[in-house]
Amino acid sequence: MSLSTLDPRTALVVVDLQQGIVGMPTQPHTGAEVVARTAELADAFRAKGLPVVLVRVSFAADFADAVPGRTERQARGLAFPEGWDVVVDELSGHAGDIHVTKHNWSAFHGTDLDVQLRRRGVTQIVLTGIATSIGVESTARDGYAHGYHVTLATDAMADADPEAHRGSVERIFPRLGESGSTAEVLELLAKTHG
């Protein structure tokens, strides 16, 4: 893991830190740890005038807007409690934040995330969230494909499956960008955006 730099216009992109997801059992970090580290990053980005993007996943009650393809693990028939898709309080309430609602794994697919970032001149994204191997990895892959420099704060993400988390961090992320800890991102942010 090594971080080289943060571009002048870098955005923090927070994936699926919402009420119905952060309480699930995750490894190697708890949802509360991921939220706390992400909140620290978000506060630092806001203080430097850099964009913070809060991505949430949500579906219509009848799942009419869910991905229709057949899979071995169908999500159809699930019932989500009221408020499951609300971004956690620790990250909410900042007027300047960008809000993106997705209906797929990636925060880029079928949303205006790319437009929101490009209109602000963003060339690099720092990713956090749950789950590492699903929403975070899919967003990292698409961010890379869209030409963004991708940075992954690996202690500010977690997964229900520790092997899946490890696979993303060790095998996939090095091919998509640079990885580091929250502390390393914060230190680099202080150096490059002093």
N, C-alpha and C positions, 0 to 999 in steps of 0.2 A: 504494500500500500504506500502510495506516495502522491502528494499533491504538489503541482508545480506553480499554479497561479489561479487567480480569479479575475476574469475579464472586468473591465470598467462597468459593463452592464450585465451583471449576473443576477438571476432570479432564484429565489428559493421556491421549489415546487413541492408541496406537501400532499401526499397521496393517501386518501381514505382514512384520515384520523377523525373519525366520526363516532357518535355514541354507540352504534351497534357493532363496531369493529374493535375499538380499543379495549373493550372488556373481555374479549376472547382470550383464551390461553395462547400465549406466543412465546417463542424462544428465538435467540438466546436472551432477548430482552423482553420485559413486560410491556404491555401497552402503556402503562403509566410512565415507565422510563423513556419510551419512545416519544411520548407526548412532551415530557419535561425537556428532553434534549432538543426536540423540534421547536418548542416555545422559546428556548434560549437562542436558537438560530434565528427564529422569526423576529425576535426583539432586536437582535443585532443587525439584521438586514434592514428592518424598518428604520433603525437609528441612522443607518448610512444612506437612507433614501432609495434603497433597492427594492424591487418588487417582491412581494410575497403572494404566492398563488395557493389558495386552499381548494383542493380538488376533493369532491365527494362523489360516491357512487350512489345512484338512486334509480328506482324503477317505478313504473306505474303499478297500481295495486293488482292489475290483471297481467302484469309482465309483458304487455303488448310492445314495449320498447326494449325488451331484453333481446340479446343475441339469439336468433332462432335456430342455429345449427344443432344437430343431434350430437350429443356427447355421452360418454359413459357415466358421467356424473351430472345429471340434469338438476338445474336450480328451480325448475318449474314446481309449483305447488308449495313453495316455501311461503311462510307468512312472516313478515317483519313487523315488530312492534312499532307503535307510533313513536316518531322521533329518532328512529334508528339511524337515519341518514343526516342528522344534524351534526355539524362540525363541533368538536369538543370546545367547551367554554374557555379552556386555556389558550386557544388560538383564535377565538371569535372576538368580534367587537371592534375591529380596526377598519375604519372607513376606507383607507387606501388600498386594502387588500383586494386581489382579484379572485373572484369565485368562479369555479368551473364545475359543472355537473356532468358526469360521464355515465354512460350506460354500457360500457365495455371495460376491458381490463386496462387499456392504455388511456391516459389523460389526453392524448392527442387525437385519438380516433373518434370522429363524429362530434368534436367540440370545437370551440373557437380558441383553444389554448395557443396554437401557433400564431394566429393573428394577434392575440393579446400581447404575446411576447415580442413579436417582430415590430409592432407599432411602438413599443417602448425601447426598441434598439437592443434587446437582449440577445446576447451571443452565447451565453453559458447558463446552465441550470444546475442547481444543487438539489438533489432528491433525498427525501425522507418519506417514511410511511409504513403502512402495513397493507398487504403482505409483500415481503421482499420478492418472492418468486412469481408473484402475480401482478398486482398493480404497479409496484415499483419497477420491476424488471421490464414489463411491457412498456412503461413510460420511458424508461432509459433507452430501450431499443429504438422506439420511435423518435425520441429526442436526438439520438445519434443519427438516425436516418434522415432527420430534418436538418442536419448540419450544425446542431448545437454542440458545444463542448459540454460533456456530462461529468458531473462530480457526484459521488455517492457518499453520504454520511452514514457509514455502515453500522454505527452504534445508535443511530436514530431510525432504525428499521428493524422489523421482526417478522416472523412467519409462524404459522401453526405447525409447520414441519421443519425441524432443525436441519435435516439433510437438504431440503429444498433451499433454505436460507444459505447454507454453506455452499451449495452448488452455484447459486447466483453470485455470491460474493467472491468465491475463489475461481470459478470458471467463466462466467459470463461477463461480469462487470469489468474485468481487466481488458476485455475486447471492446468495451463501449465507452470507457472513460477512465477517470482516476478516482480512487477510493481513499477515504481517510476517516478519522474520528470527528465527532462534533468539535472537540477541543482544537483539532488541527484546522478545521474549516474556520473556526472563530479566530485563531491565531493568524491564518492567512488573510482573512477578511480585514483584520486590524492593520496588517502590513500593507496590503494592496489598496485599501480604501481609507487610509489614515486621514 
